[in-house]
């Protein structure tokens, strides 16, 4: 087995398993989550999938361009949720500007930016 790190996805067998897992996965569902800017729960759920699975050696190599585009879309949406460009982006208001919600969204945003930076 070829291993290049200690993380669960950093070896040949895991990479092969991940490829099989993604073979039947509907990546289009991730795109669909970003179609409506005010589908906050769906957006955050899609971003969670990206922050969890959106890694080189986990995500299929032939779809890294799509991953990068999805990460960009997730970053764009989460950033607007934290810094609304206009009054229609009322996600934080809906949560009463809860510091816990702000911290949670910020954590997701930071992780998506880290995932994007790791893609060459």
C-alpha positions in Angstrom: 0.0 0.0 0.0 1.3 3.5 -0.9 0.8 5.9 2.0 1.8 9.6 1.9 0.3 10.7 5.2 -1.4 9.6 8.4 -4.9 10.9 7.6 -7.6 8.3 6.7 -7.6 9.4 3.0 -3.8 9.5 2.6 -3.2 6.1 1.1 -3.9 4.2 -2.1 -6.6 1.9 -0.7 -8.5 4.8 0.7 -8.2 6.8 -2.5 -9.5 3.8 -4.5 -12.4 3.4 -2.0 -13.2 7.1 -2.3 -13.3 6.8 -6.1 -15.9 4.1 -5.8 -17.9 6.0 -3.3 -18.1 9.1 -5.6 -18.9 7.0 -8.7 -22.6 7.0 -7.7 -22.8 10.2 -5.8 -24.9 13.0 -7.2 -22.6 16.0 -7.2 -25.4 17.9 -9.0 -27.2 18.0 -5.6 -24.3 20.3 -4.3 -24.8 22.7 -7.2 -28.6 22.7 -6.6 -28.1 23.8 -3.0 -26.5 27.1 -4.2 -29.3 28.0 -6.7 -31.4 29.9 -4.1 -29.3 32.3 -2.1 -31.8 32.1 0.8 -31.8 28.3 1.1 -29.6 28.8 4.2 -29.9 25.3 5.7 -29.2 23.6 2.3 -26.3 25.9 1.7 -24.7 25.2 5.0 -25.3 21.4 4.6 -23.7 21.5 1.1 -20.8 23.4 2.6 -20.4 20.8 5.3 -20.1 18.1 2.6 -17.5 20.2 0.9 -15.5 20.9 4.0 -15.6 17.2 4.9 -15.1 15.6 1.5 -13.7 18.4 -0.5 -10.1 17.3 -0.2 -7.5 16.3 -2.7 -7.2 12.5 -2.6 -10.8 12.2 -1.3 -12.6 14.0 -4.1 -12.2 12.3 -7.5 -9.1 13.7 -9.3 -11.0 14.1 -12.6 -13.5 16.5 -10.9 -11.1 18.8 -9.0 -12.1 21.7 -11.3 -15.8 21.2 -10.2 -14.7 20.9 -6.6 -12.8 24.2 -6.8 -15.9 25.9 -8.4 -18.2 24.4 -5.7 -15.8 25.7 -3.0 -15.9 29.1 -4.6 -19.7 29.1 -4.6 -19.8 27.9 -1.0 -17.3 30.6 0.1 -19.3 33.2 -1.7 -22.5 32.2 0.0 -21.1 31.8 3.5 -19.3 35.2 3.2 -22.6 36.9 2.2 -24.3 35.2 5.1 -21.8 36.8 7.5 -21.5 40.1 5.6 -24.9 40.7 3.9 -24.6 42.8 0.7 -28.2 44.0 1.1 -31.2 43.5 3.4 -32.4 40.4 1.5 -29.5 38.4 3.0 -31.0 38.2 6.5 -29.6 34.9 7.7 -27.9 36.3 10.8 -31.0 38.4 11.6 -33.1 35.2 11.5 -30.8 33.8 14.2 -30.8 37.0 16.3 -27.2 37.7 15.4 -26.2 34.8 17.6 -22.4 34.8 18.3 -22.5 31.0 18.2 -24.0 31.0 14.7 -21.5 33.6 13.5 -18.7 31.5 14.9 -20.1 28.3 13.3 -20.5 29.9 9.8 -17.0 31.5 10.2 -15.5 28.1 10.9 -17.1 26.7 7.8 -15.9 29.6 5.8 -12.3 29.2 7.1 -12.4 25.4 6.3 -13.7 26.0 2.8 -10.9 28.5 2.1 -8.4 26.0 3.4 -9.8 23.3 1.1 -9.6 25.7 -1.9 -6.0 26.7 -1.1 -5.0 23.0 -1.1 -6.1 22.5 -4.7 -3.4 23.3 -7.2 
